[in-house]
Amino acid sequence: KKKKLFNLYFLMLKLRLKRGGRKRQPSYRIVLIKSETRREGRPIENLGFYNPISKEFVVNIERIKVRLNQGARPTQTLKNLLIKNGIFCYV
């Protein structure tokens, strides 16, 4: 029981890119997910998407700010994308 209580109260949440699309045509969803969950696991919340081929980047800025302020950590790749688009500097 102690282990279960620990997992409920001290979850490490991450902002990650979740891959989609066809072979050699990737597109990514920006999701909030538990840190120990695999890349294609079920997300807690979808926050936007990124298409590296067309350079299309659409995010819900308000929700990302809220989640970052709550302690969610972005992966290095997503952090670089947020900085490049001027979103990470608001936090």
mmCIF file as gemmi writes it, N, C-alpha and C atoms, coordinates in Angstrom:
data_model
loop_
_atom_site.group_PDB
_atom_site.id
_atom_site.type_symbol
_atom_site.label_atom_id
_atom_site.label_alt_id
_atom_site.label_comp_id
_atom_site.label_asym_id
_atom_site.label_entity_id
_atom_site.label_seq_id
_atom_site.pdbx_PDB_ins_code
_atom_site.Cartn_x
_atom_site.Cartn_y
_atom_site.Cartn_z
_atom_site.occupancy
_atom_site.B_iso_or_equiv
_atom_site.pdbx_formal_charge
_atom_site.auth_seq_id
_atom_site.auth_asym_id
_atom_site.pdbx_PDB_model_num
ATOM 1 N N . LYS Axp A 1 ? 0.821 -1.204 0 1 0 ? 1 A 1
ATOM 2 C CA . LYS Axp A 1 ? 0 0 0 1 0 ? 1 A 1
ATOM 3 C C . LYS Axp A 1 ? 0.862 1.265 0 1 0 ? 1 A 1
ATOM 4 N N . LYS Axp A 2 ? 1.961 1.251 0.692 1 0 ? 2 A 1
ATOM 5 C CA . LYS Axp A 2 ? 2.806 2.437 0.743 1 0 ? 2 A 1
ATOM 6 C C . LYS Axp A 2 ? 3.306 2.81 -0.645 1 0 ? 2 A 1
ATOM 7 N N . LYS Axp A 3 ? 3.673 1.797 -1.421 1 0 ? 3 A 1
ATOM 8 C CA . LYS Axp A 3 ? 4.17 2.061 -2.769 1 0 ? 3 A 1
ATOM 9 C C . LYS Axp A 3 ? 3.075 2.68 -3.639 1 0 ? 3 A 1
ATOM 10 N N . LYS Axp A 4 ? 1.855 2.191 -3.5 1 0 ? 4 A 1
ATOM 11 C CA . LYS Axp A 4 ? 0.741 2.723 -4.281 1 0 ? 4 A 1
ATOM 12 C C . LYS Axp A 4 ? 0.456 4.177 -3.903 1 0 ? 4 A 1
ATOM 13 N N . LEU Axp A 5 ? 0.465 4.488 -2.621 1 0 ? 5 A 1
ATOM 14 C CA . LEU Axp A 5 ? 0.249 5.863 -2.195 1 0 ? 5 A 1
ATOM 15 C C . LEU Axp A 5 ? 1.35 6.771 -2.714 1 0 ? 5 A 1
ATOM 16 N N . PHE Axp A 6 ? 2.575 6.276 -2.704 1 0 ? 6 A 1
ATOM 17 C CA . PHE Axp A 6 ? 3.7 7.07 -3.211 1 0 ? 6 A 1
ATOM 18 C C . PHE Axp A 6 ? 3.504 7.403 -4.687 1 0 ? 6 A 1
ATOM 19 N N . ASN Axp A 7 ? 3.059 6.439 -5.471 1 0 ? 7 A 1
ATOM 20 C CA . ASN Axp A 7 ? 2.849 6.669 -6.9 1 0 ? 7 A 1
ATOM 21 C C . ASN Axp A 7 ? 1.717 7.651 -7.165 1 0 ? 7 A 1
ATOM 22 N N . LEU Axp A 8 ? 0.688 7.65 -6.323 1 0 ? 8 A 1
ATOM 23 C CA . LEU Axp A 8 ? -0.435 8.546 -6.542 1 0 ? 8 A 1
ATOM 24 C C . LEU Axp A 8 ? -0.073 9.999 -6.266 1 0 ? 8 A 1
ATOM 25 N N . TYR Axp A 9 ? 0.739 10.234 -5.251 1 0 ? 9 A 1
ATOM 26 C CA . TYR Axp A 9 ? 0.998 11.603 -4.84 1 0 ? 9 A 1
ATOM 27 C C . TYR Axp A 9 ? 2.251 12.214 -5.459 1 0 ? 9 A 1
ATOM 28 N N . PHE Axp A 10 ? 3.185 11.395 -5.911 1 0 ? 10 A 1
ATOM 29 C CA . PHE Axp A 10 ? 4.442 11.92 -6.421 1 0 ? 10 A 1
ATOM 30 C C . PHE Axp A 10 ? 4.695 11.476 -7.857 1 0 ? 10 A 1
ATOM 31 N N . LEU Axp A 11 ? 3.718 11.699 -8.709 1 0 ? 11 A 1
ATOM 32 C CA . LEU Axp A 11 ? 3.887 11.347 -10.113 1 0 ? 11 A 1
ATOM 33 C C . LEU Axp A 11 ? 4.787 12.367 -10.789 1 0 ? 11 A 1
ATOM 34 N N . MET Axp A 12 ? 5.718 11.873 -11.576 1 0 ? 12 A 1
ATOM 35 C CA . MET Axp A 12 ? 6.545 12.757 -12.372 1 0 ? 12 A 1
ATOM 36 C C . MET Axp A 12 ? 5.894 12.841 -13.747 1 0 ? 12 A 1
ATOM 37 N N . LEU Axp A 13 ? 5.446 14.032 -14.112 1 0 ? 13 A 1
ATOM 38 C CA . LEU Axp A 13 ? 4.775 14.217 -15.393 1 0 ? 13 A 1
ATOM 39 C C . LEU Axp A 13 ? 5.728 14.85 -16.382 1 0 ? 13 A 1
ATOM 40 N N . LYS Axp A 14 ? 5.62 14.434 -17.639 1 0 ? 14 A 1
ATOM 41 C CA . LYS Axp A 14 ? 6.477 14.949 -18.697 1 0 ? 14 A 1
ATOM 42 C C . LYS Axp A 14 ? 5.632 15.446 -19.858 1 0 ? 14 A 1
ATOM 43 N N . LEU Axp A 15 ? 6.137 16.462 -20.521 1 0 ? 15 A 1
ATOM 44 C CA . LEU Axp A 15 ? 5.597 16.896 -21.803 1 0 ? 15 A 1
ATOM 45 C C . LEU Axp A 15 ? 6.456 16.226 -22.86 1 0 ? 15 A 1
ATOM 46 N N . ARG Axp A 16 ? 5.828 15.446 -23.723 1 0 ? 16 A 1
ATOM 47 C CA . ARG Axp A 16 ? 6.552 14.639 -24.7 1 0 ? 16 A 1
ATOM 48 C C . ARG Axp A 16 ? 5.95 14.777 -26.077 1 0 ? 16 A 1
ATOM 49 N N . LEU Axp A 17 ? 6.706 14.297 -27.058 1 0 ? 17 A 1
ATOM 50 C CA . LEU Axp A 17 ? 6.199 14.159 -28.417 1 0 ? 17 A 1
ATOM 51 C C . LEU Axp A 17 ? 5.764 12.714 -28.61 1 0 ? 17 A 1
ATOM 52 N N . LYS Axp A 18 ? 4.545 12.515 -29.072 1 0 ? 18 A 1
ATOM 53 C CA . LYS Axp A 18 ? 4.013 11.179 -29.349 1 0 ? 18 A 1
ATOM 54 C C . LYS Axp A 18 ? 3.917 11.03 -30.856 1 0 ? 18 A 1
ATOM 55 N N . ARG Axp A 19 ? 4.604 10.032 -31.414 1 0 ? 19 A 1
ATOM 56 C CA . ARG Axp A 19 ? 4.718 9.906 -32.858 1 0 ? 19 A 1
ATOM 57 C C . ARG Axp A 19 ? 3.461 9.349 -33.492 1 0 ? 19 A 1
ATOM 58 N N . GLY Axp A 20 ? 3.145 9.877 -34.647 1 0 ? 20 A 1
ATOM 59 C CA . GLY Axp A 20 ? 2.039 9.388 -35.46 1 0 ? 20 A 1
ATOM 60 C C . GLY Axp A 20 ? 2.447 9.514 -36.917 1 0 ? 20 A 1
ATOM 61 N N . GLY Axp A 21 ? 1.532 9.303 -37.81 1 0 ? 21 A 1
ATOM 62 C CA . GLY Axp A 21 ? 1.84 9.442 -39.228 1 0 ? 21 A 1
ATOM 63 C C . GLY Axp A 21 ? 2.294 8.143 -39.853 1 0 ? 21 A 1
ATOM 64 N N . ARG Axp A 22 ? 2.608 8.238 -41.146 1 0 ? 22 A 1
ATOM 65 C CA . ARG Axp A 22 ? 3.03 7.057 -41.893 1 0 ? 22 A 1
ATOM 66 C C . ARG Axp A 22 ? 4.546 6.889 -41.856 1 0 ? 22 A 1
ATOM 67 N N . LYS Axp A 23 ? 5.002 5.827 -42.47 1 0 ? 23 A 1
ATOM 68 C CA . LYS Axp A 23 ? 6.43 5.572 -42.579 1 0 ? 23 A 1
ATOM 69 C C . LYS Axp A 23 ? 7.095 6.712 -43.35 1 0 ? 23 A 1
ATOM 70 N N . ARG Axp A 24 ? 8.152 7.246 -42.804 1 0 ? 24 A 1
ATOM 71 C CA . ARG Axp A 24 ? 8.923 8.355 -43.382 1 0 ? 24 A 1
ATOM 72 C C . ARG Axp A 24 ? 8.135 9.658 -43.499 1 0 ? 24 A 1
ATOM 73 N N . GLN Axp A 25 ? 6.969 9.732 -42.882 1 0 ? 25 A 1
ATOM 74 C CA . GLN Axp A 25 ? 6.186 10.974 -42.846 1 0 ? 25 A 1
ATOM 75 C C . GLN Axp A 25 ? 5.693 11.194 -41.414 1 0 ? 25 A 1
ATOM 76 N N . PRO Axp A 26 ? 6.616 11.517 -40.523 1 0 ? 26 A 1
ATOM 77 C CA . PRO Axp A 26 ? 6.22 11.62 -39.116 1 0 ? 26 A 1
ATOM 78 C C . PRO Axp A 26 ? 5.405 12.872 -38.822 1 0 ? 26 A 1
ATOM 79 N N . SER Axp A 27 ? 4.547 12.752 -37.855 1 0 ? 27 A 1
ATOM 80 C CA . SER Axp A 27 ? 3.887 13.9 -37.239 1 0 ? 27 A 1
ATOM 81 C C . SER Axp A 27 ? 3.785 13.54 -35.76 1 0 ? 27 A 1
ATOM 82 N N . TYR Axp A 28 ? 3.806 14.542 -34.932 1 0 ? 28 A 1
ATOM 83 C CA . TYR Axp A 28 ? 3.871 14.308 -33.497 1 0 ? 28 A 1
ATOM 84 C C . TYR Axp A 28 ? 2.766 15.071 -32.781 1 0 ? 28 A 1
ATOM 85 N N . ARG Axp A 29 ? 2.22 14.453 -31.745 1 0 ? 29 A 1
ATOM 86 C CA . ARG Axp A 29 ? 1.307 15.135 -30.836 1 0 ? 29 A 1
ATOM 87 C C . ARG Axp A 29 ? 2.107 15.531 -29.611 1 0 ? 29 A 1
ATOM 88 N N . ILE Axp A 30 ? 1.814 16.694 -29.08 1 0 ? 30 A 1
ATOM 89 C CA . ILE Axp A 30 ? 2.437 17.129 -27.836 1 0 ? 30 A 1
ATOM 90 C C . ILE Axp A 30 ? 1.491 16.712 -26.718 1 0 ? 30 A 1
ATOM 91 N N . VAL Axp A 31 ? 1.981 15.843 -25.83 1 0 ? 31 A 1
ATOM 92 C CA . VAL Axp A 31 ? 1.114 15.259 -24.808 1 0 ? 31 A 1
ATOM 93 C C . VAL Axp A 31 ? 1.732 15.4 -23.425 1 0 ? 31 A 1
ATOM 94 N N . LEU Axp A 32 ? 0.873 15.372 -22.423 1 0 ? 32 A 1
ATOM 95 C CA . LEU Axp A 32 ? 1.281 15.276 -21.025 1 0 ? 32 A 1
ATOM 96 C C . LEU Axp A 32 ? 1.108 13.818 -20.636 1 0 ? 32 A 1
ATOM 97 N N . ILE Axp A 33 ? 2.168 13.223 -20.102 1 0 ? 33 A 1
ATOM 98 C CA . ILE Axp A 33 ? 2.157 11.782 -19.833 1 0 ? 33 A 1
ATOM 99 C C . ILE Axp A 33 ? 3.021 11.498 -18.611 1 0 ? 33 A 1
ATOM 100 N N . LYS Axp A 34 ? 2.748 10.396 -17.911 1 0 ? 34 A 1
ATOM 101 C CA . LYS Axp A 34 ? 3.585 9.99 -16.786 1 0 ? 34 A 1
ATOM 102 C C . LYS Axp A 34 ? 4.974 9.627 -17.31 1 0 ? 34 A 1
ATOM 103 N N . SER Axp A 35 ? 6.002 9.918 -16.55 1 0 ? 35 A 1
ATOM 104 C CA . SER Axp A 35 ? 7.365 9.745 -17.031 1 0 ? 35 A 1
ATOM 105 C C . SER Axp A 35 ? 7.728 8.288 -17.283 1 0 ? 35 A 1
ATOM 106 N N . GLU Axp A 36 ? 7.123 7.356 -16.562 1 0 ? 36 A 1
ATOM 107 C CA . GLU Axp A 36 ? 7.486 5.952 -16.764 1 0 ? 36 A 1
ATOM 108 C C . GLU Axp A 36 ? 6.667 5.272 -17.86 1 0 ? 36 A 1
ATOM 109 N N . THR Axp A 37 ? 5.742 5.973 -18.475 1 0 ? 37 A 1
ATOM 110 C CA . THR Axp A 37 ? 4.926 5.416 -19.544 1 0 ? 37 A 1
ATOM 111 C C . THR Axp A 37 ? 5.704 5.426 -20.855 1 0 ? 37 A 1
ATOM 112 N N . ARG Axp A 38 ? 5.488 4.411 -21.688 1 0 ? 38 A 1
ATOM 113 C CA . ARG Axp A 38 ? 6.189 4.347 -22.977 1 0 ? 38 A 1
ATOM 114 C C . ARG Axp A 38 ? 5.726 5.466 -23.903 1 0 ? 38 A 1
ATOM 115 N N . ARG Axp A 39 ? 6.463 5.682 -24.978 1 0 ? 39 A 1
ATOM 116 C CA . ARG Axp A 39 ? 6.206 6.809 -25.877 1 0 ? 39 A 1
ATOM 117 C C . ARG Axp A 39 ? 4.807 6.784 -26.467 1 0 ? 39 A 1
ATOM 118 N N . GLU Axp A 40 ? 4.309 5.618 -26.823 1 0 ? 40 A 1
ATOM 119 C CA . GLU Axp A 40 ? 2.992 5.506 -27.443 1 0 ? 40 A 1
ATOM 120 C C . GLU Axp A 40 ? 1.894 5.202 -26.43 1 0 ? 40 A 1
ATOM 121 N N . GLY Axp A 41 ? 2.172 5.404 -25.155 1 0 ? 41 A 1
ATOM 122 C CA . GLY Axp A 41 ? 1.184 5.127 -24.113 1 0 ? 41 A 1
ATOM 123 C C . GLY Axp A 41 ? 0.052 6.14 -24.103 1 0 ? 41 A 1
ATOM 124 N N . ARG Axp A 42 ? -0.918 5.88 -23.242 1 0 ? 42 A 1
ATOM 125 C CA . ARG Axp A 42 ? -2.091 6.749 -23.158 1 0 ? 42 A 1
ATOM 126 C C . ARG Axp A 42 ? -1.738 8.054 -22.447 1 0 ? 42 A 1
ATOM 127 N N . PRO Axp A 43 ? -1.985 9.193 -23.099 1 0 ? 43 A 1
ATOM 128 C CA . PRO Axp A 43 ? -1.635 10.471 -22.475 1 0 ? 43 A 1
ATOM 129 C C . PRO Axp A 43 ? -2.692 10.938 -21.479 1 0 ? 43 A 1
ATOM 130 N N . ILE Axp A 44 ? -2.291 11.813 -20.586 1 0 ? 44 A 1
ATOM 131 C CA . ILE Axp A 44 ? -3.218 12.444 -19.659 1 0 ? 44 A 1
ATOM 132 C C . ILE Axp A 44 ? -3.959 13.565 -20.374 1 0 ? 44 A 1
ATOM 133 N N . GLU Axp A 45 ? -3.217 14.304 -21.229 1 0 ? 45 A 1
ATOM 134 C CA . GLU Axp A 45 ? -3.812 15.44 -21.933 1 0 ? 45 A 1
ATOM 135 C C . GLU Axp A 45 ? -3.05 15.696 -23.232 1 0 ? 45 A 1
ATOM 136 N N . ASN Axp A 46 ? -3.783 15.999 -24.299 1 0 ? 46 A 1
ATOM 137 C CA . ASN Axp A 46 ? -3.184 16.416 -25.568 1 0 ? 46 A 1
ATOM 138 C C . ASN Axp A 46 ? -3.087 17.936 -25.579 1 0 ? 46 A 1
ATOM 139 N N . LEU Axp A 47 ? -1.909 18.455 -25.913 1 0 ? 47 A 1
ATOM 140 C CA . LEU Axp A 47 ? -1.677 19.887 -25.833 1 0 ? 47 A 1
ATOM 141 C C . LEU Axp A 47 ? -1.358 20.534 -27.179 1 0 ? 47 A 1
ATOM 142 N N . GLY Axp A 48 ? -1.253 19.753 -28.232 1 0 ? 48 A 1
ATOM 143 C CA . GLY Axp A 48 ? -0.962 20.33 -29.543 1 0 ? 48 A 1
ATOM 144 C C . GLY Axp A 48 ? -0.352 19.294 -30.462 1 0 ? 48 A 1
ATOM 145 N N . PHE Axp A 49 ? 0.186 19.771 -31.599 1 0 ? 49 A 1
ATOM 146 C CA . PHE Axp A 49 ? 0.868 18.861 -32.516 1 0 ? 49 A 1
ATOM 147 C C . PHE Axp A 49 ? 1.979 19.587 -33.251 1 0 ? 49 A 1
ATOM 148 N N . TYR Axp A 50 ? 2.891 18.777 -33.82 1 0 ? 50 A 1
ATOM 149 C CA . TYR Axp A 50 ? 4.042 19.287 -34.552 1 0 ? 50 A 1
ATOM 150 C C . TYR Axp A 50 ? 4.275 18.403 -35.762 1 0 ? 50 A 1
ATOM 151 N N . ASN Axp A 51 ? 4.394 19.032 -36.93 1 0 ? 51 A 1
ATOM 152 C CA . ASN Axp A 51 ? 4.709 18.316 -38.164 1 0 ? 51 A 1
ATOM 153 C C . ASN Axp A 51 ? 6.079 18.8 -38.631 1 0 ? 51 A 1
ATOM 154 N N . PRO Axp A 52 ? 7.123 17.963 -38.501 1 0 ? 52 A 1
ATOM 155 C CA . PRO Axp A 52 ? 8.471 18.409 -38.857 1 0 ? 52 A 1
ATOM 156 C C . PRO Axp A 52 ? 8.684 18.592 -40.359 1 0 ? 52 A 1
ATOM 157 N N . ILE Axp A 53 ? 7.848 17.993 -41.186 1 0 ? 53 A 1
ATOM 158 C CA . ILE Axp A 53 ? 8.012 18.13 -42.635 1 0 ? 53 A 1
ATOM 159 C C . ILE Axp A 53 ? 7.52 19.491 -43.098 1 0 ? 53 A 1
ATOM 160 N N . SER Axp A 54 ? 6.321 19.889 -42.665 1 0 ? 54 A 1
ATOM 161 C CA . SER Axp A 54 ? 5.78 21.194 -43.059 1 0 ? 54 A 1
ATOM 162 C C . SER Axp A 54 ? 6.115 22.284 -42.036 1 0 ? 54 A 1
ATOM 163 N N . LYS Axp A 55 ? 6.819 21.914 -40.954 1 0 ? 55 A 1
ATOM 164 C CA . LYS Axp A 55 ? 7.192 22.839 -39.872 1 0 ? 55 A 1
ATOM 165 C C . LYS Axp A 55 ? 5.971 23.459 -39.187 1 0 ? 55 A 1
ATOM 166 N N . GLU Axp A 56 ? 4.831 22.785 -39.253 1 0 ? 56 A 1
ATOM 167 C CA . GLU Axp A 56 ? 3.609 23.266 -38.609 1 0 ? 56 A 1
ATOM 168 C C . GLU Axp A 56 ? 3.682 22.931 -37.114 1 0 ? 56 A 1
ATOM 169 N N . PHE Axp A 57 ? 3.462 23.936 -36.277 1 0 ? 57 A 1
ATOM 170 C CA . PHE Axp A 57 ? 3.568 23.782 -34.827 1 0 ? 57 A 1
ATOM 171 C C . PHE Axp A 57 ? 2.382 24.483 -34.186 1 0 ? 57 A 1
ATOM 172 N N . VAL Axp A 58 ? 1.439 23.715 -33.651 1 0 ? 58 A 1
ATOM 173 C CA . VAL Axp A 58 ? 0.223 24.266 -33.053 1 0 ? 58 A 1
ATOM 174 C C . VAL Axp A 58 ? 0.134 23.751 -31.62 1 0 ? 58 A 1
ATOM 175 N N . VAL Axp A 59 ? 0.055 24.687 -30.658 1 0 ? 59 A 1
ATOM 176 C CA . VAL Axp A 59 ? -0.031 24.288 -29.256 1 0 ? 59 A 1
ATOM 177 C C . VAL Axp A 59 ? -1.072 25.131 -28.531 1 0 ? 59 A 1
ATOM 178 N N . ASN Axp A 60 ? -1.555 24.594 -27.437 1 0 ? 60 A 1
ATOM 179 C CA . ASN Axp A 60 ? -2.435 25.324 -26.524 1 0 ? 60 A 1
ATOM 180 C C . ASN Axp A 60 ? -1.519 25.976 -25.49 1 0 ? 60 A 1
ATOM 181 N N . ILE Axp A 61 ? -1.143 27.222 -25.738 1 0 ? 61 A 1
ATOM 182 C CA . ILE Axp A 61 ? -0.139 27.901 -24.922 1 0 ? 61 A 1
ATOM 183 C C . ILE Axp A 61 ? -0.575 28.014 -23.462 1 0 ? 61 A 1
ATOM 184 N N . GLU Axp A 62 ? -1.828 28.324 -23.24 1 0 ? 62 A 1
ATOM 185 C CA . GLU Axp A 62 ? -2.322 28.488 -21.863 1 0 ? 62 A 1
ATOM 186 C C . GLU Axp A 62 ? -2.177 27.202 -21.062 1 0 ? 62 A 1
ATOM 187 N N . ARG Axp A 63 ? -2.558 26.075 -21.664 1 0 ? 63 A 1
ATOM 188 C CA . ARG Axp A 63 ? -2.48 24.789 -20.951 1 0 ? 63 A 1
ATOM 189 C C . ARG Axp A 63 ? -1.027 24.385 -20.718 1 0 ? 63 A 1
ATOM 190 N N . ILE Axp A 64 ? -0.144 24.672 -21.673 1 0 ? 64 A 1
ATOM 191 C CA . ILE Axp A 64 ? 1.269 24.342 -21.488 1 0 ? 64 A 1
ATOM 192 C C . ILE Axp A 64 ? 1.851 25.167 -20.343 1 0 ? 64 A 1
ATOM 193 N N . LYS Axp A 65 ? 1.507 26.437 -20.268 1 0 ? 65 A 1
ATOM 194 C CA . LYS Axp A 65 ? 1.974 27.282 -19.163 1 0 ? 65 A 1
ATOM 195 C C . LYS Axp A 65 ? 1.507 26.735 -17.823 1 0 ? 65 A 1
ATOM 196 N N . VAL Axp A 66 ? 0.221 26.344 -17.769 1 0 ? 66 A 1
ATOM 197 C CA . VAL Axp A 66 ? -0.334 25.799 -16.528 1 0 ? 66 A 1
ATOM 198 C C . VAL Axp A 66 ? 0.409 24.536 -16.127 1 0 ? 66 A 1
ATOM 199 N N . ARG Axp A 67 ? 0.612 23.635 -17.065 1 0 ? 67 A 1
ATOM 200 C CA . ARG Axp A 67 ? 1.273 22.365 -16.754 1 0 ? 67 A 1
ATOM 201 C C . ARG Axp A 67 ? 2.736 22.557 -16.368 1 0 ? 67 A 1
ATOM 202 N N . LEU Axp A 68 ? 3.435 23.48 -17.012 1 0 ? 68 A 1
ATOM 203 C CA . LEU Axp A 68 ? 4.822 23.755 -16.64 1 0 ? 68 A 1
ATOM 204 C C . LEU Axp A 68 ? 4.898 24.355 -15.24 1 0 ? 68 A 1
ATOM 205 N N . ASN Axp A 69 ? 3.967 25.231 -14.91 1 0 ? 69 A 1
ATOM 206 C CA . ASN Axp A 69 ? 3.931 25.811 -13.57 1 0 ? 69 A 1
ATOM 207 C C . ASN Axp A 69 ? 3.56 24.787 -12.505 1 0 ? 69 A 1
ATOM 208 N N . GLN Axp A 70 ? 2.835 23.736 -12.892 1 0 ? 70 A 1
ATOM 209 C CA . GLN Axp A 70 ? 2.487 22.665 -11.957 1 0 ? 70 A 1
ATOM 210 C C . GLN Axp A 70 ? 3.638 21.69 -11.763 1 0 ? 70 A 1
ATOM 211 N N . GLY Axp A 71 ? 4.705 21.812 -12.547 1 0 ? 71 A 1
ATOM 212 C CA . GLY Axp A 71 ? 5.879 20.969 -12.337 1 0 ? 71 A 1
ATOM 213 C C . GLY Axp A 71 ? 6.149 19.951 -13.42 1 0 ? 71 A 1
ATOM 214 N N . ALA Axp A 72 ? 5.394 19.947 -14.498 1 0 ? 72 A 1
ATOM 215 C CA . ALA Axp A 72 ? 5.662 19.007 -15.592 1 0 ? 72 A 1
ATOM 216 C C . ALA Axp A 72 ? 6.961 19.421 -16.282 1 0 ? 72 A 1
ATOM 217 N N . ARG Axp A 73 ? 7.771 18.432 -16.651 1 0 ? 73 A 1
ATOM 218 C CA . ARG Axp A 73 ? 9.053 18.701 -17.289 1 0 ? 73 A 1
ATOM 219 C C . ARG Axp A 73 ? 8.983 18.337 -18.768 1 0 ? 73 A 1
ATOM 220 N N . PRO Axp A 74 ? 9.374 19.234 -19.654 1 0 ? 74 A 1
ATOM 221 C CA . PRO Axp A 74 ? 9.41 18.878 -21.078 1 0 ? 74 A 1
ATOM 222 C C . PRO Axp A 74 ? 10.67 18.088 -21.395 1 0 ? 74 A 1
ATOM 223 N N . THR Axp A 75 ? 10.602 17.223 -22.399 1 0 ? 75 A 1
ATOM 224 C CA . THR Axp A 75 ? 11.805 16.554 -22.877 1 0 ? 75 A 1
ATOM 225 C C . THR Axp A 75 ? 12.68 17.602 -23.554 1 0 ? 75 A 1
ATOM 226 N N . GLN Axp A 76 ? 13.942 17.254 -23.782 1 0 ? 76 A 1
ATOM 227 C CA . GLN Axp A 76 ? 14.863 18.221 -24.365 1 0 ? 76 A 1
ATOM 228 C C . GLN Axp A 76 ? 14.422 18.659 -25.759 1 0 ? 76 A 1
ATOM 229 N N . THR Axp A 77 ? 13.924 17.72 -26.566 1 0 ? 77 A 1
ATOM 230 C CA . THR Axp A 77 ? 13.465 18.054 -27.911 1 0 ? 77 A 1
ATOM 231 C C . THR Axp A 77 ? 12.292 19.014 -27.873 1 0 ? 77 A 1
ATOM 232 N N . LEU Axp A 78 ? 11.328 18.733 -27.024 1 0 ? 78 A 1
ATOM 233 C CA . LEU Axp A 78 ? 10.156 19.613 -26.912 1 0 ? 78 A 1
ATOM 234 C C . LEU Axp A 78 ? 10.548 20.958 -26.318 1 0 ? 78 A 1
ATOM 235 N N . LYS Axp A 79 ? 11.463 20.962 -25.375 1 0 ? 79 A 1
ATOM 236 C CA . LYS Axp A 79 ? 11.926 22.214 -24.79 1 0 ? 79 A 1
ATOM 237 C C . LYS Axp A 79 ? 12.562 23.091 -25.873 1 0 ? 79 A 1
ATOM 238 N N . ASN Axp A 80 ? 13.371 22.484 -26.754 1 0 ? 80 A 1
ATOM 239 C CA . ASN Axp A 80 ? 13.983 23.236 -27.848 1 0 ? 80 A 1
ATOM 240 C C . ASN Axp A 80 ? 12.928 23.813 -28.79 1 0 ? 80 A 1
ATOM 241 N N . LEU Axp A 81 ? 11.874 23.035 -29.081 1 0 ? 81 A 1
ATOM 242 C CA . LEU Axp A 81 ? 10.79 23.53 -29.935 1 0 ? 81 A 1
ATOM 243 C C . LEU Axp A 81 ? 10.048 24.69 -29.276 1 0 ? 81 A 1
ATOM 244 N N . LEU Axp A 82 ? 9.799 24.579 -27.981 1 0 ? 82 A 1
ATOM 245 C CA . LEU Axp A 82 ? 9.088 25.64 -27.265 1 0 ? 82 A 1
ATOM 246 C C . LEU Axp A 82 ? 9.923 26.919 -27.204 1 0 ? 82 A 1
ATOM 247 N N . ILE Axp A 83 ? 11.223 26.779 -27.008 1 0 ? 83 A 1
ATOM 248 C CA . ILE Axp A 83 ? 12.107 27.953 -27 1 0 ? 83 A 1
ATOM 249 C C . ILE Axp A 83 ? 12.152 28.588 -28.376 1 0 ? 83 A 1
ATOM 250 N N . LYS Axp A 84 ? 12.268 27.756 -29.407 1 0 ? 84 A 1
ATOM 251 C CA . LYS Axp A 84 ? 12.346 28.255 -30.788 1 0 ? 84 A 1
ATOM 252 C C . LYS Axp A 84 ? 11.095 29.042 -31.167 1 0 ? 84 A 1
ATOM 253 N N . ASN Axp A 85 ? 9.939 28.635 -30.656 1 0 ? 85 A 1
ATOM 254 C CA . ASN Axp A 85 ? 8.684 29.305 -30.97 1 0 ? 85 A 1
ATOM 255 C C . ASN Axp A 85 ? 8.289 30.352 -29.924 1 0 ? 85 A 1
ATOM 256 N N . GLY Axp A 86 ? 9.167 30.63 -28.972 1 0 ? 86 A 1
ATOM 257 C CA . GLY Axp A 86 ? 8.95 31.698 -28.007 1 0 ? 86 A 1
ATOM 258 C C . GLY Axp A 86 ? 7.927 31.398 -26.933 1 0 ? 86 A 1
ATOM 259 N N . ILE Axp A 87 ? 7.715 30.14 -26.602 1 0 ? 87 A 1
ATOM 260 C CA . ILE Axp A 87 ? 6.709 29.774 -25.595 1 0 ? 87 A 1
ATOM 261 C C . ILE Axp A 87 ? 7.352 29.496 -24.244 1 0 ? 87 A 1
ATOM 262 N N . PHE Axp A 88 ? 8.506 28.861 -24.238 1 0 ? 88 A 1
ATOM 263 C CA . PHE Axp A 88 ? 9.137 28.443 -22.983 1 0 ? 88 A 1
ATOM 264 C C . PHE Axp A 88 ? 9.62 29.634 -22.17 1 0 ? 88 A 1
ATOM 265 N N . CYS Axp A 89 ? 9.892 30.744 -22.785 1 0 ? 89 A 1
ATOM 266 C CA . CYS Axp A 89 ? 10.401 31.914 -22.056 1 0 ? 89 A 1
ATOM 267 C C . CYS Axp A 89 ? 9.322 32.561 -21.182 1 0 ? 89 A 1
ATOM 268 N N . TYR Axp A 90 ? 8.044 32.241 -21.396 1 0 ? 90 A 1
ATOM 269 C CA . TYR Axp A 90 ? 6.968 32.826 -20.599 1 0 ? 90 A 1
ATOM 270 C C . TYR Axp A 90 ? 6.878 32.237 -19.2 1 0 ? 90 A 1
ATOM 271 N N . VAL Axp A 91 ? 7.43 31.059 -19.004 1 0 ? 91 A 1
ATOM 272 C CA . VAL Axp A 91 ? 7.272 30.359 -17.723 1 0 ? 91 A 1
ATOM 273 C C . VAL Axp A 91 ? 8.28 30.847 -16.718 1 0 ? 91 A 1
